[in-house]
Amino acid sequence: ASGSAPPYRRATVLSFSRQSPLRLCVHRLCYDDTGETVDVVLAARDYRIVGRVGAATLEAVRAQAEADAAVSVDRANARVHTVNIICPEGLPVELFLENVISEVRRALRQADPGSAPMTRGVSEEYGWRDRGWDRGGSQFERALAERLRASGSGPVARRQTLHEADALVARLSRVVMTSVEVDATAAREDSDAAGERLPVGTRVQAVGCTGARQWMHATVVDSGAGAGTTAASGGGGGGDDDGGG
């Protein structure tokens, strides 16, 4: 009928708790159609009970919901953003870089008050590694020039958080045209650095093992042969070997 309420969605109640000072009765539901897990106050909704699932089924649904939560990462804090600058069509790349590279370098190096670069402390200036260039300025200049010649667009910062990418774009937009790409593989080592073991003392950012699954700062404390690198969260900061951007 016209104006009728939205259709009901089937869901399984995973748990029940009382939350907030008001002691609200909150149910955790897992929707059948999407697998989405949400906390709702059923008393404030129009609902109906249609049956019960067995204990084995309930445990399977709970296990799947926990597994989905374990791989869910705060994407805004994930280092998967690449900031590119764009060379105007018809303008020689060498002339373009000659006019903008000093401003680009300054923007890359500039501190972001209240925020910490990946390998440094809060409000400190950014270094090359913080901008995704593990091998320093020569790697940055080579990759930027090659991409600009090939496609007219080249990366100036890789493996950035969304905030870092937005802040950098805001600075560069006064000088050049920019774009931001999201690459789910950017958090992994680049192909030109594949197989390299991180030195002890390297500052990294990794997904923590807490229930919130937030990206956390850590320091490499061991890198044994034949095993994965060991990192300890909450370690002290360390600067880039090759200096700032």
Sequence and secondary structure as in RCSB ss.txt:
>XXXX:A:sequence
ASGSAPPYRRATVLSFSRQSPLRLCVHRLCYDDTGETVDVVLAARDYRIVGRVGAATLEAVRAQAEADAAVSVDR
ANARVHTVNIICPEGLPVELFLENVISEVRRALRQADPGSAPMTRGVSEEYGWRDRGWDRGGSQFERALAERLRA
SGSGPVARRQTLHEADALVARLSRVVMTSVEVDATAAREDSDAAGERLPVGTRVQAVGCTGARQWMHATVVDSGA
GAGTTAASGGGGGGDDDGGG
>XXXX:A:secstr
 TT       EEEEEEEEETTTTEEEEEEEETTT  EEEE GGGS         HHHHHHHHHHHHHHHHT   T
TTSS EEEEEE  TTS HHHHHHHHHHHHHHHHH   TT   TTS TT   BTGGGT TT HHHHHHHHHHHHHH
HSEEEEEEEE HHHHHHHHHHHTTTSEEEEEE TTTTS  GGGTT    TT EEEEE SSTT  EEEEEEEE  T
TS  EEEET      TT B 
